[in-house]
């Protein structure tokens, strides 16, 4: 890998590849922690993604990875929503049992050490006792904003 990369989009100085410290972003009941993210950093401390398409590529990959998480099924609309166990069909408890972190390693070739921790409430099934998220739809609504907030907390600029 080269020692320097494209110029900083803010100050136009040379950039180098660096791994960021973990950063967390929250959106409602979801916390997203980004760990092992490689970014470009200039001598003035500006941080940017390796390429402008990275956030979208990551979100697309996370959508695939989130589909593997234990999650119930959502039925109903607005305040009349109910959540049911994907395994046995019984209704999930209305209040969360506890919060759980799900460790995801997105398969992105330019980010070999990237890990995303999704921390969310899990609910107990009244039938089989399995713990699971309310629904993937609910999780996917929160993920983009929480991820953006994690990037902002790390000081990463787009581009």
C-alpha positions in Angstrom: 0.0 0.0 0.0 1.3 3.5 -0.7 2.4 5.9 2.0 0.3 8.8 0.8 -3.1 8.9 -0.8 -5.3 11.5 -2.5 -5.3 15.0 -1.2 -7.5 16.2 1.6 -10.8 17.6 0.3 -10.7 20.3 2.9 -7.1 21.7 2.9 -5.6 19.9 -0.1 -2.6 18.5 1.8 -1.4 14.9 1.5 -3.3 12.2 3.4 -2.2 8.9 5.0 -4.1 5.8 5.9 -5.1 5.6 9.6 -7.3 3.3 11.7 -9.7 5.2 13.8 -10.5 4.7 17.5 -13.9 3.2 18.2 -16.8 5.7 17.8 -20.4 5.3 18.9 -23.6 6.9 17.5 -27.1 6.5 18.9 -30.6 6.7 17.4 -33.4 6.1 19.8 -32.9 2.6 21.2 -30.0 1.6 18.9 -26.3 2.2 19.5 -23.9 1.6 16.7 -20.1 1.4 17.5 -17.7 1.5 14.6 -14.3 -0.2 15.2 -11.3 -0.7 13.0 -12.3 1.8 10.3 -9.6 2.8 8.0 -9.8 6.5 6.9 -7.6 9.1 5.2 -6.1 11.7 7.6 -4.2 14.8 6.6 -1.5 16.6 8.7 -4.2 19.1 9.8 -6.3 16.3 11.3 -9.1 16.2 8.7 -10.5 12.7 8.3 -12.4 11.3 5.3 -13.5 8.0 4.0 -11.3 6.1 1.6 -13.9 6.8 -1.1 -17.1 8.8 -1.3 -19.2 5.6 -1.8 -18.1 4.0 1.4 -21.1 4.9 3.6 -23.5 3.5 1.0 -21.5 0.3 0.5 -21.4 -0.2 4.3 -25.1 0.4 4.7 -25.9 -2.1 1.9 -23.6 -4.7 3.5 -25.1 -4.1 6.9 -28.6 -4.7 5.5 -27.4 -8.1 4.4 -25.7 -8.9 7.7 -28.7 -7.6 9.8 -30.9 -10.1 8.0 -29.0 -12.9 9.9 -29.8 -11.4 13.4 -32.6 -13.0 15.5 -35.6 -10.8 15.0 -39.3 -11.1 15.3 -42.0 -10.1 12.8 -43.9 -6.9 12.9 -47.6 -6.8 12.4 -50.0 -3.9 12.6 -49.6 -0.2 12.0 -48.5 2.8 14.1 -49.4 2.4 17.8 -51.2 -0.9 17.0 -48.0 -2.7 16.1 -47.3 -6.1 17.6 -44.2 -8.2 17.4 -44.2 -12.0 17.0 -41.5 -14.7 17.3 -40.2 -15.7 14.0 -39.7 -19.3 15.3 -43.0 -20.1 17.1 -45.3 -17.3 16.2 -46.1 -16.2 19.8 -46.2 -12.6 20.7 -43.0 -11.1 22.1 -43.0 -9.5 25.5 -44.0 -5.8 25.3 -41.0 -4.6 27.4 -37.4 -5.4 26.6 -35.6 -8.1 28.6 -32.2 -6.4 28.3 -29.8 -4.8 25.8 -27.6 -7.0 23.7 -24.7 -6.2 21.4 -24.4 -8.0 18.0 -20.9 -8.0 16.5 -20.9 -7.7 12.7 -17.8 -8.0 10.5 -18.9 -6.5 7.2 -17.1 -8.2 4.3 -15.6 -5.1 2.7 -12.2 -5.7 1.0 -10.8 -2.2 1.7 -11.8 -2.5 5.4 -10.5 -5.9 6.6 -10.6 -5.0 10.3 -13.9 -3.2 10.4 -16.4 -4.3 13.0 -19.8 -2.9 13.7 -21.4 -3.5 17.1 -25.2 -3.0 17.1 -26.6 -2.7 20.6 -30.3 -2.9 20.9 -33.1 -4.1 23.2 -34.0 -7.8 22.9 -37.4 -9.2 23.8 -38.4 -12.5 25.3 -40.8 -14.8 23.4 -43.7 -15.8 25.6 -43.8 -19.2 23.8 -40.3 -20.6 23.2 -38.3 -18.2 25.4 -36.0 -17.1 22.5 -34.5 -13.6 22.8 -34.7 -11.5 19.7 -35.0 -8.0 18.3 -38.6 -6.7 17.8 -38.1 -6.6 14.0 -35.6 -6.1 11.3 -37.7 -3.3 9.8 -37.5 -1.4 13.1 -33.7 -1.9 13.3 -33.1 -0.9 9.7 -35.0 2.4 10.2 -32.5 3.4 13.0 -29.2 2.0 11.6 -28.4 4.8 9.0 -28.9 7.7 11.5 -26.9 5.9 14.3 -24.1 5.1 11.8 -23.9 8.7 10.6 -23.7 9.8 14.3 -20.9 7.4 14.9 -19.0 8.8 11.9 -19.6 12.4 13.2 -18.4 11.4 16.7 -15.2 10.1 15.0 -14.8 13.4 13.1 -15.0 11.8 9.6 -16.1 14.0 6.8 -17.7 12.7 3.7 -15.9 12.5 0.4 
